[in-house]
Amino acid sequence: MTTKKKMMTLDQLKSRDIGKIGTKERDKYEFDLKMEILGEMIKSVRKERKLTQEQLGKLIGVQKSQISKLERNTKNVTIETILKVFRALKANVKFSVEMNQSKFKVA
């Protein structure tokens, strides 16, 4: 007897295991994931620019430990700080904000 395995998309798995889109649990998961990716992006660009955490900290006026925290967890950081970091790294940043069915972009 053969058993058929049902294939599921990543979104289907997330809906089943975390919650459907729009639920508090799913929104928190998606937010946390995006913040983790942002921290990884900062670290990647910093290394690409051949800067240490200490050097990047000096460029924006913070301690090395703050850069380390930022790369590990961007949840408690202001947008202003994130923009300072990317400006110091000479990286372009674009934000996209969705409200209801409208989409706004800020460059």
C-alpha positions in Angstrom: 0.0 0.0 0.0 1.4 3.4 -1.0 0.8 6.5 1.0 0.3 9.8 -0.8 2.0 12.8 0.9 0.3 16.1 0.4 2.7 18.9 -0.6 2.2 22.2 1.1 3.6 25.7 0.4 5.5 27.6 3.1 2.6 29.9 3.6 0.3 26.9 4.1 2.6 25.5 6.7 2.9 28.8 8.5 -0.9 29.2 8.5 -1.3 25.7 9.9 1.5 25.9 12.5 1.6 29.6 13.4 -1.7 31.1 12.5 -3.4 32.5 9.5 -2.3 35.8 7.9 -3.7 38.7 10.0 -3.7 36.9 13.3 -1.7 38.3 16.2 0.6 35.2 16.3 1.3 35.3 12.6 1.9 39.1 12.5 4.4 38.8 15.4 6.2 35.9 13.7 6.4 37.8 10.4 7.6 41.0 12.2 10.3 39.1 14.1 11.5 37.4 11.0 11.8 40.7 9.1 13.7 42.2 12.0 16.1 39.3 12.1 16.7 39.7 8.4 17.4 43.4 8.8 20.0 42.7 11.5 21.7 40.2 9.1 21.6 42.7 6.3 23.4 45.3 8.5 26.1 42.8 9.5 26.5 41.7 5.9 26.9 45.2 4.5 29.2 46.2 7.4 31.5 43.2 6.5 31.3 44.0 2.8 32.5 47.5 3.6 35.3 45.9 5.7 34.3 47.7 8.9 34.5 46.3 12.4 31.5 46.8 14.8 33.7 49.3 16.6 34.4 51.3 13.4 30.7 51.4 12.4 29.8 52.5 16.0 32.2 55.4 15.8 30.7 56.5 12.4 27.3 56.8 14.0 28.3 57.7 17.5 27.5 54.6 19.5 29.5 51.9 21.3 30.5 48.6 19.6 28.1 46.7 21.9 25.2 48.6 20.4 26.2 47.6 16.9 26.5 44.0 18.1 23.0 44.2 19.6 21.6 45.8 16.5 23.0 43.0 14.3 21.5 40.4 16.6 18.1 42.0 17.4 16.7 45.1 15.6 13.3 44.9 17.4 14.1 47.7 19.9 15.8 50.1 17.5 14.4 53.3 16.1 14.1 53.8 12.3 16.4 56.8 12.8 19.2 54.6 14.1 18.7 52.1 11.3 18.9 54.9 8.7 22.1 56.3 10.4 23.7 52.8 10.1 22.8 52.4 6.5 23.9 55.9 5.7 27.3 55.3 7.4 27.5 52.1 5.3 26.7 54.1 2.2 23.8 51.8 1.4 20.5 52.9 -0.1 17.4 52.2 2.0 13.8 52.1 0.7 10.8 51.6 3.0 7.4 50.4 1.8 4.4 50.9 4.0 1.1 49.3 3.3 -2.1 50.7 4.8 -5.4 49.0 4.0 -5.3 48.5 0.2 -3.0 51.5 -0.5 0.8 51.2 -0.9 3.2 54.1 -0.1 6.9 54.1 -0.8 9.6 56.2 0.9 13.0 56.3 -0.6 
